[in-house]
């Protein structure tokens, strides 16, 4: 049976808006004792439990959290459903129901915050809710992963608001959040090589770390050399960008030599699309269509895969891949069709060609 005494004491104290010093005075112990209890470094004497429970007007069982095992099982089941469901409305219904029943669970609050950031309009009311959740997580949550994820959502929110003149938010507000986040060298990926040989799941940890590094590198790479080259002061020639993306794809096809791209599926698919756009810009419609065709074929292959698959490349042999890692609502064909028909800067003549129509037919 799991005991949740430490976090319950802290939660109940915060609900009463008491400091550790104030609580210690009521209970006749030192403030350091209360601090140790809340960190789980020590526990109150068993004879004090009725006194502490009485002070907070809860039962000893509630103070210990002995009934929480059932709640925890429910939370885990519902959060798994939330993370893997496709429909946005259903996701919101799940997280709203969980938040109402478990208002102090930071895992739930983080997902509720994400829903507000990504699915709701940035009204003053919603922004105020997001900021309140963020401050709660920042001040009271001890899980670094949740705290950093909350910062990510805040950075996304502030980035969007900074582009609206009437919001009162500038990019400096976004930058402040970004600078509070850890640098790559301070993350667990830096220390994956600490795992000893034959350590349980050690190979899996290292393989996942490698994929995270590949993904992060591509994200920065793409935004600097491809997306920003259309708008920033420093422009890269189309020929150079084509060479850069071809080189990256050569590397990824070498690493994922079985044709299963794991966490890099979306990256590889989109990179062929980037190449197609650049070739079209240079007037090379043959190579443009060829790269768009590769993009479409890979999108179809991805959508036809089982959710859980096993990789067989030399570097990632035996590693399991869950498609929902890329987002439970990610349907590759739908996104690619939207890019080809609405997002990519392609001429109407090109879209009217038989080769282009063939691509759209494949995606239907």
Beta strands, then each sheet from edge to edge (+ up, - down):
strand 1: 308-310
strand 2: 320-322
sheet 1: 1+ 2-
end
